[in-house]
Amino acid sequence: MFFKKYKKNQDQVDGFSHLGESSRFEGEIDCKGEMEIAGKVNGNIKAKKLRILESGTVRGTVYAEDVEVLGYISGNIESQNIHLGEKAIVKGDLNFENNLSVLAGADILGRIQKIKKDKLKKVDTDKVKYLDHTKAAS
């Protein structure tokens, strides 16, 4: 009676984190919920949902289900859905699964690729077979 377990809706996120405008963070961030960045982050970020505000700066790779960039990011983005606002500056590759929206004025320096669901995960380089360049090409 006192400890009822409620099923979580899949659209719900586990909490909200905000990095303020005057804040700086260096290192890896792993957030199970929604994260909003108004300050500076130097490191990779994993989150359910990520929003980089106009004053926000990220230098590192971003992995999230939904990414909205209104500020600056120098690094790759891997996401299901990516939205770039009109003042967004992205210096890195955009790999998305479902949707990419880019407003007029956004600046992108990198490669854009739509990827199938199973391809978004990191490739294990130990399992990749490399071509032996000593053999003659047939």
DSSP file with accessible surface (Angstrom, degrees, kcal/mol):
  #  RESIDUE AA STRUCTURE BP1 BP2  ACC     N-H-->O    O-->H-N    N-H-->O    O-->H-N    TCO  KAPPA ALPHA  PHI   PSI    X-CA   Y-CA   Z-CA
    1    1 A M              0   0  189      0, 0.0     3,-0.4     0, 0.0     0, 0.0   0.000 360.0 360.0 360.0 -44.5    0.0    0.0    0.0
    2    2 A F        +     0   0  177      1,-0.2     2,-0.4     2,-0.0     0, 0.0   0.782 360.0  50.4 -81.1 -28.2    2.7    2.5    0.9
    3    3 A F  S    S+     0   0  189      2,-0.0    -1,-0.2     0, 0.0     2,-0.2  -0.474  71.4 169.2-112.8  61.9    5.2    1.4   -1.7
    4    4 A K        -     0   0  142     -3,-0.4     2,-0.6    -2,-0.4    -2,-0.0  -0.533  28.1-138.0 -73.0 136.2    3.3    1.3   -5.0
    5    5 A K        -     0   0  204     -2,-0.2     2,-0.5     2,-0.0    -1,-0.0  -0.863  15.5-158.2 -97.8 124.3    5.5    0.9   -8.0
    6    6 A Y        -     0   0  191     -2,-0.6     2,-0.3     1,-0.0    -2,-0.0  -0.856  18.7-122.3-102.1 134.3    4.5    3.1  -10.9
    7    7 A K        -     0   0  210     -2,-0.5     2,-0.4     1,-0.1    -2,-0.0  -0.560  29.9-123.8 -72.8 135.9    5.5    2.2  -14.4
    8    8 A K        -     0   0  113     -2,-0.3     2,-0.2     1,-0.1    -1,-0.1  -0.624  17.3-122.8 -81.9 134.9    7.5    5.0  -16.0
    9    9 A N    >   -     0   0   94     -2,-0.4     3,-1.6     1,-0.1    -1,-0.1  -0.547  21.4-126.3 -70.3 140.3    6.4    6.4  -19.2
   10   10 A Q  T 3  S+     0   0  173      1,-0.3    -1,-0.1    -2,-0.2    -2,-0.0   0.762 108.7  58.8 -64.5 -22.3    9.1    6.0  -21.8
   11   11 A D  T 3  S+     0   0  125      2,-0.1    -1,-0.3     0, 0.0     2,-0.1   0.637  87.0  97.2 -81.1 -13.3    8.9    9.7  -22.6
   12   12 A Q    <   -     0   0  106     -3,-1.6     2,-0.3     1,-0.0    -4,-0.0  -0.447  64.4-146.9 -74.5 150.1    9.7   10.6  -19.0
   13   13 A V        -     0   0   38     -2,-0.1     2,-1.6    21,-0.0    20,-0.2  -0.828  21.4-110.8-115.8 156.8   13.3   11.5  -18.1
   14   14 A D  S    S-     0   0   85     18,-0.8    19,-0.2    -2,-0.3    18,-0.1  -0.606  77.0 -52.8 -87.7  78.0   15.2   10.8  -14.8
   15   15 A G        -     0   0   47     -2,-1.6    19,-2.3    18,-0.2     2,-0.4  -0.091  61.1 -92.6  87.1 177.9   15.6   14.4  -13.5
   16   16 A F  E     -a   34   0A 108     17,-0.2     2,-0.4    -3,-0.1    19,-0.2  -1.000  28.2-167.4-138.8 133.8   16.9   17.6  -14.9
   17   17 A S  E     -a   35   0A  52     17,-2.5    19,-2.5    -2,-0.4     2,-0.4  -0.966   2.6-168.4-123.8 142.4   20.4   19.1  -14.6
   18   18 A H  E     -a   36   0A  95     -2,-0.4     2,-0.7    17,-0.2    19,-0.2  -0.995  11.3-158.0-132.9 127.6   21.5   22.6  -15.5
   19   19 A L  E     -a   37   0A  26     17,-2.5    19,-3.0    -2,-0.4    20,-1.0  -0.929  31.9-130.9-103.2 110.6   25.0   23.9  -15.8
   20   20 A G    >   -     0   0   19     -2,-0.7     3,-1.8    18,-0.2    20,-0.2  -0.038  17.9-104.6 -65.3 164.3   24.8   27.7  -15.3
   21   21 A E  T 3  S+     0   0  149      1,-0.3    -1,-0.1    18,-0.1    19,-0.1   0.816 120.1  46.6 -58.9 -35.5   26.3   30.4  -17.5
   22   22 A S  T 3  S+     0   0  120     17,-0.1    -1,-0.3     2,-0.0     2,-0.3   0.399  96.1 101.9 -90.5   6.7   29.1   31.2  -15.1
   23   23 A S    <   -     0   0   45     -3,-1.8    17,-2.3     2,-0.0     2,-0.4  -0.642  49.8-166.5 -96.3 148.3   30.0   27.5  -14.6
   24   24 A R  E     -g   40   0B 199     -2,-0.3     2,-0.4    15,-0.2    17,-0.2  -0.992   5.1-172.7-129.3 139.8   32.9   25.5  -16.1
   25   25 A F  E     -g   41   0B  84     15,-2.4    17,-2.7    -2,-0.4     2,-0.5  -0.999   6.1-168.8-135.3 134.6   33.1   21.7  -16.1
   26   26 A E  E     +g   42   0B 156     -2,-0.4     2,-0.2    15,-0.2    17,-0.2  -0.987  52.2  38.0-125.0 123.7   36.0   19.5  -17.2
   27   27 A G  S    S-     0   0   30     15,-2.3     2,-0.2    -2,-0.5    15,-0.1  -0.765  93.1 -36.4 133.4-178.2   35.6   15.8  -17.5
   28   28 A E        -     0   0  129     -2,-0.2     2,-0.5    15,-0.1    17,-0.2  -0.568  47.3-157.5 -80.3 140.6   33.0   13.2  -18.6
   29   29 A I  E     - b   0  45A  22     15,-2.5    17,-2.6    -2,-0.2     2,-0.5  -0.981  10.9-178.6-120.3 128.3   29.3   13.7  -17.9
   30   30 A D  E     + b   0  46A 114     -2,-0.5     2,-0.5    15,-0.2    17,-0.2  -0.923  11.0 175.5-126.2 102.5   26.9   10.8  -17.7
   31   31 A C  E     - b   0  47A  16     15,-3.4    17,-0.5    -2,-0.5     4,-0.1  -0.939  23.5-162.4-115.1 123.2   23.3   12.0  -17.1
   32   32 A K  E    S+     0   0A 149     -2,-0.5   -18,-0.8    15,-0.2    -1,-0.1   0.631  79.3  34.7 -79.5 -10.7   20.4    9.6  -17.1
   33   33 A G  E    S-     0   0A   0    -20,-0.2    15,-1.8   -19,-0.2    16,-1.3  -0.078 108.9 -42.1-116.5-144.0   17.9   12.5  -17.5
   34   34 A E  E     -ab  16  49A  61    -19,-2.3   -17,-2.5    14,-0.2     2,-0.4  -0.708  50.3-165.7 -94.9 140.1   17.7   15.8  -19.3
   35   35 A M  E     -ab  17  50A  16     14,-2.6    16,-2.3    -2,-0.3     2,-0.4  -0.988   7.8-167.9-131.2 138.7   20.7   18.2  -19.3
   36   36 A E  E     -ab  18  51A  34    -19,-2.5   -17,-2.5    -2,-0.4     2,-0.5  -0.989   8.4-159.9-125.8 130.2   20.9   21.9  -20.2
   37   37 A I  E     +ab  19  52A   0     14,-2.9    16,-2.7    -2,-0.4    19,-0.3  -0.948  29.2 153.1-118.9 120.8   24.2   23.7  -20.6
   38   38 A A  S    S+     0   0    5    -19,-3.0   -18,-0.2    -2,-0.5    -1,-0.1   0.518  70.9  50.9-112.6 -15.2   24.6   27.4  -20.4
   39   39 A G  S    S-     0   0    1    -20,-1.0    18,-2.5    17,-0.1     2,-0.4   0.097 100.3 -65.2-100.3-146.9   28.2   27.4  -19.3
   40   40 A K  E     -gh  24  57B  95    -17,-2.3   -15,-2.4   -20,-0.2     2,-0.4  -0.922  39.0-173.2-116.7 133.6   31.4   25.6  -20.6
   41   41 A V  E     -gh  25  58B   4     16,-2.7    18,-2.4    -2,-0.4     2,-0.6  -0.990   8.0-169.7-126.1 129.3   32.0   21.9  -20.7
   42   42 A N  E     +gh  26  59B  75    -17,-2.7   -15,-2.3    -2,-0.4     2,-0.2  -0.877  61.3  44.7-115.6  91.8   35.3   20.3  -21.7
   43   43 A G  S    S-     0   0   15     16,-1.7    16,-0.2    -2,-0.6   -15,-0.1  -0.836  92.6 -55.5 154.6 169.7   34.6   16.6  -22.1
   44   44 A N        -     0   0   48     -2,-0.2   -15,-2.5    16,-0.1     2,-0.4  -0.430  46.0-153.1 -76.2 149.3   32.2   14.0  -23.5
   45   45 A I  E     -bc  29  62A   0     16,-2.5    18,-2.7   -17,-0.2     2,-0.4  -0.986  13.4-175.3-129.4 131.6   28.6   14.1  -22.6
   46   46 A K  E     +bc  30  63A 104    -17,-2.6   -15,-3.4    -2,-0.4     2,-0.3  -0.996  25.6 145.2-119.9 129.9   26.0   11.2  -22.4
   47   47 A A  E     -bc  31  64A  12     16,-2.1    18,-0.7    -2,-0.4   -15,-0.2  -0.980  56.7-121.2-156.2 162.0   22.4   12.1  -21.6
   48   48 A K  E    S+     0   0A  50    -15,-1.8    18,-1.3   -17,-0.5    17,-1.2   0.950 106.3   5.7 -69.4 -51.0   18.9   11.2  -22.4
   49   49 A K  E    S-bc  34  66A  69    -16,-1.3   -14,-2.6    16,-0.2     2,-0.4  -0.999  74.0-167.6-134.1 137.9   18.2   14.7  -23.7
   50   50 A L  E     -bc  35  67A   5     16,-2.8    18,-2.4    -2,-0.4     2,-0.4  -0.988   6.2-175.6-130.8 134.6   20.7   17.5  -24.1
   51   51 A R  E     -bc  36  68A  80    -16,-2.3   -14,-2.9    -2,-0.4     2,-0.7  -0.986   8.5-162.5-130.3 120.2   20.2   21.2  -24.8
   52   52 A I  E     -bc  37  69A   0     16,-2.9    18,-3.1    -2,-0.4    19,-0.8  -0.911  21.5-146.7-102.1 111.2   23.2   23.5  -25.4
   53   53 A L    >   -     0   0   33    -16,-2.7     3,-1.9    -2,-0.7    19,-0.3  -0.175  30.2 -93.2 -73.8 171.4   21.9   27.1  -24.8
   54   54 A E  T 3  S+     0   0  120      1,-0.3    -1,-0.1    17,-0.2   -16,-0.1   0.838 129.2  44.3 -56.5 -35.3   23.1   30.1  -26.8
   55   55 A S  T 3  S+     0   0   44     16,-0.1    -1,-0.3   -18,-0.1     2,-0.2   0.533  96.6 107.0 -86.4  -3.3   25.7   30.9  -24.1
   56   56 A G    <   -     0   0    1     -3,-1.9    16,-2.4   -19,-0.3     2,-0.4  -0.482  47.2-170.7 -84.0 144.2   26.7   27.2  -23.8
   57   57 A T  E     -hi  40  72B  24    -18,-2.5   -16,-2.7    -2,-0.2     2,-0.4  -0.998   2.2-175.5-133.7 129.4   30.0   25.8  -25.2
   58   58 A V  E     -hi  41  73B   0     14,-1.9    16,-2.9    -2,-0.4     2,-0.5  -0.992   9.2-173.5-127.1 130.1   30.8   22.1  -25.4
   59   59 A R  E     +hi  42  74B 122    -18,-2.4   -16,-1.7    -2,-0.4     2,-0.3  -0.914  59.6  50.5-120.5  98.3   34.2   20.6  -26.5
   60   60 A G  S    S-     0   0   13     14,-1.3     2,-0.3    -2,-0.5   -16,-0.1  -0.888  92.5 -56.4 158.3 175.5   33.7   16.9  -26.7
   61   61 A T        -     0   0   29     -2,-0.3   -16,-2.5    14,-0.2     2,-0.4  -0.619  45.5-149.8 -85.7 141.4   31.6   14.1  -28.2
   62   62 A V  E     -cd  45  77A   0     14,-2.7    16,-2.7    -2,-0.3     2,-0.4  -0.942  13.9-177.1-117.1 130.7   27.9   14.1  -27.4
   63   63 A Y  E     +cd  46  78A  48    -18,-2.7   -16,-2.1    -2,-0.4     2,-0.3  -0.986  28.0 132.4-123.9 116.6   25.7   11.0  -27.1
   64   64 A A  E     -cd  47  79A  11     14,-1.9    16,-0.6    -2,-0.4   -16,-0.2  -0.983  60.6-122.1-159.0 157.4   22.0   11.6  -26.4
   65   65 A E  E    S+     0   0A  72    -17,-1.2    16,-1.9   -18,-0.7    15,-0.9   0.907 105.9  20.4 -67.8 -42.6   18.6   10.5  -27.7
   66   66 A D  E    S-cd  49  81A  47    -18,-1.3   -16,-2.8    14,-0.2     2,-0.4  -0.997  71.8-174.4-130.9 129.6   17.6   14.1  -28.4
   67   67 A V  E     -cd  50  82A   5     14,-2.6    16,-2.5    -2,-0.4     2,-0.5  -0.989   4.9-174.9-127.0 130.5   20.1   17.0  -28.9
   68   68 A E  E     -cd  51  83A  57    -18,-2.4   -16,-2.9    -2,-0.4     2,-0.6  -0.993   7.6-166.1-123.1 122.9   19.3   20.7  -29.4
   69   69 A V  E     +cd  52  84A   0     14,-2.9    16,-3.2    -2,-0.5    19,-0.2  -0.948  27.8 150.6-113.9 118.5   22.1   23.0  -30.1
   70   70 A L  S    S+     0   0   26    -18,-3.1   -17,-0.2    -2,-0.6    -1,-0.1   0.477  74.6  32.5-113.6 -15.2   21.6   26.8  -29.8
   71   71 A G  S    S-     0   0    6    -19,-0.8    18,-2.6    17,-0.1     2,-0.4   0.194 104.5 -45.3-112.4-128.9   25.2   27.6  -28.8
   72   72 A Y  E     +ij  57  89B  44    -16,-2.4   -14,-1.9   -19,-0.3     2,-0.4  -0.916  41.8 174.9-122.3 135.9   28.6   26.1  -29.7
   73   73 A I  E     -ij  58  90B   0     16,-2.4    18,-2.6    -2,-0.4     2,-0.6  -0.989  12.9-169.4-139.4 132.1   29.9   22.6  -29.9
   74   74 A S  E     +ij  59  91B  41    -16,-2.9   -14,-1.3    -2,-0.4     2,-0.2  -0.909  63.9  52.8-115.8  95.4   33.3   21.4  -31.1
   75   75 A G  S    S-     0   0   14     16,-1.1   -14,-0.2    -2,-0.6    16,-0.1  -0.833  90.7 -62.4 156.6 167.9   32.9   17.6  -31.4
   76   76 A N        -     0   0   56     -2,-0.2   -14,-2.7    16,-0.2     2,-0.4  -0.436  38.2-147.7 -78.8 152.7   30.8   14.9  -32.9
   77   77 A I  E     -de  62  94A   0     16,-2.9    18,-2.9   -16,-0.2     2,-0.5  -0.986  11.3-174.6-121.8 128.7   27.1   14.4  -32.1
   78   78 A E  E     +de  63  95A  32    -16,-2.7   -14,-1.9    -2,-0.4     2,-0.3  -0.986  30.9 133.5-121.6 116.8   25.5   10.9  -32.1
   79   79 A S  E     -de  64  96A   2     16,-2.4    18,-1.2    -2,-0.5   -14,-0.2  -0.980  62.4-123.6-156.6 162.2   21.7   11.1  -31.6
   80   80 A Q  E    S+     0   0A  62    -15,-0.9    18,-2.9   -16,-0.6    19,-1.4   0.897 104.9  19.9 -75.4 -43.0   18.3    9.9  -32.7
   81   81 A N  E     -de  66  99A  36    -16,-1.9   -14,-2.6    17,-0.2     2,-0.4  -0.995  68.8-172.6-133.1 131.2   17.1   13.5  -33.2
   82   82 A I  E     -de  67 100A   4     17,-2.5    19,-2.4    -2,-0.4     2,-0.4  -0.984   1.1-174.4-126.1 133.0   19.2   16.6  -33.7
   83   83 A H  E     -de  68 101A  52    -16,-2.5   -14,-2.9    -2,-0.4     2,-0.5  -0.996   5.6-164.3-126.1 127.6   17.9   20.2  -33.8
   84   84 A L  E     -de  69 102A   1     17,-2.7    19,-2.4    -2,-0.4   -14,-0.2  -0.958  13.3-144.7-113.2 123.3   20.2   23.2  -34.6
   85   85 A G    >   -     0   0    2    -16,-3.2     3,-1.6    -2,-0.5   -15,-0.0  -0.189  33.7 -93.6 -77.7 175.0   19.0   26.7  -33.8
   86   86 A E  T 3  S+     0   0  117      1,-0.3    -1,-0.1    20,-0.1   -16,-0.1   0.734 125.5  42.3 -67.0 -21.6   19.7   29.8  -35.9
   87   87 A K  T 3  S+     0   0  129    -17,-0.1    -1,-0.3    19,-0.1   -17,-0.1   0.284  86.8 128.7-106.1  11.0   22.8   30.7  -33.8
   88   88 A A    <   -     0   0    1     -3,-1.6    19,-2.8   -19,-0.2     2,-0.4  -0.402  38.9-166.2 -70.4 139.9   24.2   27.2  -33.5
   89   89 A I  E     -jk  72 107B  61    -18,-2.6   -16,-2.4    17,-0.2     2,-0.5  -0.988   8.0-178.3-127.0 119.3   27.8   26.6  -34.4
   90   90 A V  E     -jk  73 108B   1     17,-2.9    19,-2.9    -2,-0.4     2,-0.6  -0.980  13.1-178.6-122.8 122.4   28.9   22.9  -34.8
   91   91 A K  E     +jk  74 109B  98    -18,-2.6   -16,-1.1    -2,-0.5     2,-0.3  -0.835  61.6  50.0-117.1  86.0   32.4   21.9  -35.6
   92   92 A G  S    S-     0   0   10     17,-1.1     2,-0.2    -2,-0.6   -16,-0.2  -0.924  92.8 -57.2 165.2 175.3   32.1   18.1  -35.9
   93   93 A D        -     0   0   41     -2,-0.3   -16,-2.9    17,-0.2     2,-0.6  -0.551  37.5-146.2 -83.6 143.1   30.2   15.3  -37.5
   94   94 A L  E     +ef  77 112A   0     17,-3.1    19,-2.8    -2,-0.2     2,-0.5  -0.946  17.5 179.9-110.4 113.4   26.4   14.9  -37.0
   95   95 A N  E     +ef  78 113A  11    -18,-2.9   -16,-2.4    -2,-0.6     2,-0.3  -0.968  12.9 170.0-114.8 115.6   25.2   11.2  -36.9
   96   96 A F  E     -ef  79 114A  22     17,-2.1    19,-3.1    -2,-0.5   -16,-0.3  -0.903  30.1-159.7-130.4 157.1   21.5   10.9  -36.5
   97   97 A E  E    S+     0   0A  20    -18,-1.2   -17,-0.2    -2,-0.3   -16,-0.1   0.838  83.9   4.3-100.5 -44.3   19.0    8.1  -36.6
   98   98 A N  E    S+     0   0A  58    -18,-2.9     2,-0.4     1,-0.3   -17,-0.2   0.850 117.2  12.8-110.3 -64.7   15.5    9.8  -37.2
   99   99 A N  E     -e   81   0A 107    -19,-1.4   -17,-2.5     2,-0.0     2,-0.4  -0.964  41.5-175.9-132.2 143.8   15.4   13.5  -37.6
  100  100 A L  E     -e   82   0A  50     -2,-0.4     2,-0.4   -19,-0.2   -17,-0.2  -0.996  10.7-178.7-132.8 124.6   17.7   16.5  -38.3
  101  101 A S  E     -e   83   0A  52    -19,-2.4   -17,-2.7    -2,-0.4     2,-0.4  -0.993   1.9-175.3-125.7 135.2   16.4   20.0  -38.4
  102  102 A V  E     -e   84   0A  66     -2,-0.4     2,-0.2   -19,-0.2   -17,-0.2  -0.986  14.4-145.7-131.7 120.3   18.6   23.0  -39.1
  103  103 A L    >   -     0   0   81    -19,-2.4     3,-2.0    -2,-0.4   -15,-0.1  -0.549  38.1 -87.7 -82.8 152.2   17.3   26.6  -38.9
  104  104 A A  T 3  S+     0   0   94      1,-0.2    -1,-0.1    -2,-0.2     3,-0.1  -0.330 115.5  35.7 -57.3 132.3   18.6   29.3  -41.3
  105  105 A G  T 3  S+     0   0   66      1,-0.4    -1,-0.2   -18,-0.1   -19,-0.1   0.106  81.9 130.2 108.0 -20.7   21.8   30.8  -39.9
  106  106 A A    <   -     0   0   23     -3,-2.0     2,-0.5   -22,-0.2    -1,-0.4  -0.378  49.4-142.1 -66.7 146.0   23.2   27.7  -38.2
  107  107 A D  E     -k   89   0B  90    -19,-2.8   -17,-2.9    -3,-0.1     2,-0.5  -0.958  19.5-177.9-116.9 121.6   26.9   27.0  -39.1
  108  108 A I  E     +k   90   0B  49     -2,-0.5     2,-0.5   -19,-0.2   -17,-0.2  -0.981  13.3 177.9-124.5 126.5   28.1   23.4  -39.6
  109  109 A L  E     +k   91   0B 121    -19,-2.9   -17,-1.1    -2,-0.5     2,-0.3  -0.890  58.3  52.3-123.1  93.7   31.6   22.4  -40.3
  110  110 A G  S    S-     0   0   43     -2,-0.5     2,-0.3   -19,-0.2   -17,-0.2  -0.967  88.8 -58.5 165.9-176.1   31.6   18.6  -40.5
  111  111 A R        -     0   0  118     -2,-0.3   -17,-3.1     2,-0.0     2,-0.5  -0.719  37.4-152.2 -97.4 141.6   29.9   15.6  -42.1
  112  112 A I  E     +f   94   0A  81     -2,-0.3     2,-0.4   -19,-0.2   -17,-0.2  -0.964  21.0 170.5-116.1 129.0   26.2   14.8  -41.8
  113  113 A Q  E     -f   95   0A  86    -19,-2.8   -17,-2.1    -2,-0.5     2,-0.5  -0.988  29.4-143.4-144.4 131.3   25.0   11.2  -41.9
  114  114 A K  E     -f   96   0A 134     -2,-0.4     2,-0.4   -19,-0.2   -17,-0.2  -0.819  30.5-163.6 -89.1 128.5   21.8    9.5  -41.3
  115  115 A I        -     0   0   23    -19,-3.1     5,-0.1    -2,-0.5     2,-0.0  -0.879  19.7-111.8-119.8 144.1   22.5    6.1  -39.7
  116  116 A K    >>  -     0   0  158     -2,-0.4     3,-1.8     1,-0.1     4,-0.6  -0.335  41.4-101.4 -66.7 157.8   20.4    3.0  -39.2
  117  117 A K  G >4 S+     0   0  151      1,-0.3     3,-0.9     2,-0.2     4,-0.3   0.854 120.2  47.1 -51.3 -46.2   19.4    2.1  -35.7
  118  118 A D  G 34 S+     0   0  117      1,-0.2     3,-0.4     2,-0.1    -1,-0.3   0.642 104.5  63.1 -76.9  -9.2   22.0   -0.6  -35.1
  119  119 A K  G <4 S+     0   0  137     -3,-1.8    -1,-0.2     1,-0.2    -2,-0.2   0.608  80.9  79.5 -91.3 -10.7   24.8    1.6  -36.5
  120  120 A L  S << S+     0   0   26     -3,-0.9    -1,-0.2    -4,-0.6    -2,-0.1   0.772  75.8  89.5 -69.6 -23.3   24.7    4.3  -33.8
  121  121 A K  S    S-     0   0  168     -3,-0.4    -3,-0.0    -4,-0.3     0, 0.0  -0.391  93.7 -89.8 -75.3 153.2   26.6    2.3  -31.3
  122  122 A K        -     0   0  136      1,-0.1     2,-0.4    -2,-0.1    -1,-0.1  -0.283  40.0-118.7 -62.2 142.4   30.4    2.4  -31.2
  123  123 A V        -     0   0  110     -3,-0.1     2,-0.9    -4,-0.1    -1,-0.1  -0.664  20.1-126.9 -83.4 133.2   32.3    0.0  -33.4
  124  124 A D    >   -     0   0   75     -2,-0.4     3,-1.6     1,-0.2     4,-0.4  -0.723  17.7-159.3 -80.5 109.0   34.5   -2.4  -31.5
  125  125 A T  G >  S+     0   0   86     -2,-0.9     3,-0.6     1,-0.3    -1,-0.2   0.720  86.0  67.2 -68.0 -17.9   37.9   -1.9  -33.3
  126  126 A D  G 3  S+     0   0  143      1,-0.2    -1,-0.3    -3,-0.1    -2,-0.0   0.784 101.9  48.2 -69.5 -25.0   39.2   -5.3  -32.0
  127  127 A K  G <  S+     0   0  166     -3,-1.6     2,-0.4     2,-0.1    -1,-0.2   0.501  88.9 100.8 -93.2  -6.2   36.6   -7.0  -34.2
  128  128 A V    <   -     0   0   59     -3,-0.6     2,-0.5    -4,-0.4    -3,-0.0  -0.667  66.0-143.0 -82.7 130.8   37.4   -5.0  -37.3
  129  129 A K        -     0   0  199     -2,-0.4     2,-0.3     0, 0.0    -2,-0.1  -0.823  15.3-146.0 -95.9 126.6   39.6   -6.8  -39.9
  130  130 A Y        -     0   0  172     -2,-0.5     2,-0.3     1,-0.1     0, 0.0  -0.675  20.2-106.9 -94.0 147.5   42.1   -4.6  -41.6
  131  131 A L        -     0   0  139     -2,-0.3     2,-0.8     1,-0.1    -1,-0.1  -0.518  29.5-127.6 -71.7 130.6   43.2   -5.0  -45.2
  132  132 A D    >   -     0   0   78     -2,-0.3     3,-1.2     1,-0.2    -1,-0.1  -0.721  17.8-162.6 -81.9 111.2   46.7   -6.4  -45.5
  133  133 A H  T 3  S+     0   0  165     -2,-0.8    -1,-0.2     1,-0.2     4,-0.1   0.595  81.2  71.7 -74.6  -8.5   48.5   -3.9  -47.8
  134  134 A T  T 3  S+     0   0  121      2,-0.1     2,-0.2    -3,-0.0    -1,-0.2   0.729  83.2  84.1 -78.6 -19.4   51.3   -6.3  -48.5
  135  135 A K  S <  S-     0   0  153     -3,-1.2     2,-0.2     1,-0.1     3,-0.0  -0.591  90.5-108.9 -83.3 145.1   49.0   -8.5  -50.6
  136  136 A A        -     0   0   99     -2,-0.2     2,-0.2     1,-0.1    -1,-0.1  -0.475  35.3-111.7 -71.5 141.0   48.5   -7.6  -54.2
  137  137 A A              0   0  104     -2,-0.2    -1,-0.1    -4,-0.1    -4,-0.0  -0.487 360.0 360.0 -74.3 138.6   45.0   -6.2  -55.0
  138  138 A S              0   0  171     -2,-0.2    -1,-0.1    -3,-0.0    -3,-0.0  -0.599 360.0 360.0 -97.8 360.0   42.9   -8.5  -57.2
